Amino acid sequence: MAWISLVLAGIAEMFGVIMINKVNKERTWRALVLLIVGFGSSFILLAYSMKTLPMGTAYAIWTGIGASGGALLSMVLYGESKDWKRLLFITMILGSAVGLKLVS
């Protein structure tokens, strides 16, 4: 269950990152509330997963999911560069997260 909550925390982190962009563009209360909900739920789920998982592993995977997911979503939603080098390094981040799961 800890791993599921950690993945959900990473997804919530990705949502929060997308909401940062939305708040910067729209400046609405709805976007601000969604940003707070995204990051708040991310932190709560991360804290829950850290009751079972080692802090270093949980934080590294949470950060990896959030960073790589945010970069991928920005490519899809906002037309950012899809250069092969960028995709290679995102793949390396995700591969590292999988590696941490395998050794934990």
Secondary structure, DSSP 4 states (H G I P E B T S, - for coil): -HHHHHHHHHHHHHHHHHHHHHHHHH--HHHHHHHHHHHHHHHHHHHHHTTTS-HHHHHHHHHHHHHHHHHHHHHHHH-----HHHHHHHHHHHHHHHHHHHH-
